[in-house]
């Protein structure tokens, strides 16, 4: 289960590798992406994902999403939480993932 959650949190990275670049934005997600040391991670890829996050997620949501890279158990807790604020965040996060796949892929 832990591996599935790690992959779910990193879907934008796997899907975005080798695609067109939208710039090299820097921020909390980009840094977490590079620090996660995934094979597909690169400054261009992580910058692309960060750029999508900058457009789609609030600062608080970006901080929260970046935490998923270091703590997959946190992603699991948010994903399966019944709290309305966590459910709303997860909906925004899934939309972000979908957009990052299209934009960076």
N, C-alpha and C positions, 0 to 999 in steps of 0.2 A: 504494500500500500504506500509506503514511504517513497518508493521509486516513482510510482504513478504521480504522486503529488509534486515531486521534484520536476518531472517532465511537464506536468500541467503548468507549473509556474514558469517554465523555461520554453514553452511552446513558441513564443515569438522568436527566440534565438534559433531554434532548429529550423523554423519555417523561413526565416529571413536570410539565411546564408546565401551569399553569392548573388543577391538581387540588386536592383538599382538602389542607389544611395539617395537619401533625402538630406544629406548634410551630416555633420558630425557634432550633434548636440551633446552637451555634457550635463551631468546631473547625477542624482542619486541612483537612478536605474542603470544608467550607463556604467557608473563605477561598480555597482553590484554585479552587473553583467560581466564585466571584465574580471572582477575578483572571483567569480564563480568558476573560472578556469575551465569552461566548456570548450570542446574542440572547435565548434563553429564560431565561438566568440571572437570578435575583432573590434578594433576601435570604430570602423565604419558601421558594422552591424549594430553594435551596442549604441552608437550615436543615432542610428536610424530609429531604433526602438525607443530611445530617449526622446527623440523628436516627436514621435507619435504620442508618447505619454504626455509630453508638454502640451500638446494640442487637446488631448482628450481627458486627462485626469487632473484633479486639483493637486495642489502641493501636498496636502495630507494624504491623498490617495497614492501619489507617487512614492511618498515615504513608506507607506504601508506595503505597496507592491515590491519595493526594493528589499524590504525585510524578508520577503518570501525566498529570495536567493540564499540567504544565510540560514533561514529557519523554516524548512518545509513543513514542520509540524504546525507552525503558525498559519501557514496557508490552509492546511487541513482544518484547523480549528475555525477559521473564518468561513471556509467553504461549507462546512456542515453546521454552522451556527444557526440558531433560529431567531436571533436578534434581527429586527428589521433593518437596522443600520448596516449590519454585516451582509445581509442578503442584498441590500441596495448596492453596497460596495462591490460584491461579487458580480452583480449584473454589469456594472460599469467596467470592471476588470475584464470580464469575458468579451465585452465589446472592444475594449482596447486590444486584447489578444488578436481578435479577428482582424481588426484594422491593421495592426502591426504585421500580421502575416501577409495581407494584401499589399501593403505599402513597401515593406522591406524585402518581400520575397521575389 
